[in-house]
Amino acid sequence: MEVHVHGPGPAAPFLRARDLFETEHDLDSPVRVRVRENPDERTWTAHPGDEHVLNISRQAATSAMARELALHEFAHMARHEQAHPSHTQSTEEVLFLALSGKSVEQRRVTHCYQIANHMKDIYADDITLQVGPTDKLVSFLESELAAAVADRPTRGDDDPARGRDGLRLTGTADPEMTAVNAAFALALVERHDLVDSDHRLYDLAHAAAKDAPEVGLSEFKRRFEALGPEPGESEYRRALVDATRAYAVGNGGKAAD
């Protein structure tokens, strides 16, 4: 497996990730890692020509999660080379099939892309968790969900702006997407039996569900968990169409014919 690192960051995390990945898997095409200075740039993978390109910020490349992030992206590359339906299905096609004739808020359409990414991540992490340690991933899921759940106002009984119990009045994190993210986190850890039933993730997910009762956290967790290991193209497309429609149109969504 050929890995080349370019930019202002260390090569060691990516080479260690390569060594772990090669214990179970391999990639036919070379990997070019591009470390970017922009700390706000998210980690993402492209597949131009006959190579894979991993783009990552310098901040992420020097973090404690660098090796695990690289492993995760290598797994996406493997799914791409396998032509796995989760990595070949066009999200735009699914949005057309699921939402044609509907009027949907742009915010919800954006969230549908995140749901599609979660379904891709399920299949990538089926590979990642075969080769890498699980403790950092669980801690990462917990910290991300905790930060999103905490991003809500503190309201006392004497607060004149207080609304009904469970009504979220302000906050940056979108409560509906936070609930979907919580469903993904629970589905992933349960799919691989990573945590006990009393883990803090469950308390955080319960809080996220209370903030967005219209989402149906348990239903989305079931959808993520139910993804079979080797779906056919039509099977996967149907699962993604159903999840998209359930989020954007169903369960109290603001869409209308």
ABEGO torsion letter per residue (X at the ends): XBBBBBEBBBAAAAAAAAAAAAAABBBABBBBBBBBABAABBBBBBBBEABBBBBBBAAAAABAAAAAAAAAAAAAAAAAAAGBAAAABBAAAAAAAAABGBBBBAAAAAAAAAAAAAAAAAAAAAAAAAABBAAAAAAAAAAAAAAAAABBBBBBAABAABBBBGBBABEABBAAAAAAAAAAAAAAAAAAGABBAABAAAAAAAAAAAABAAAGAAAAAAAAAABBABBBAAAAAAAAAAAAAAAAABGGBABBX
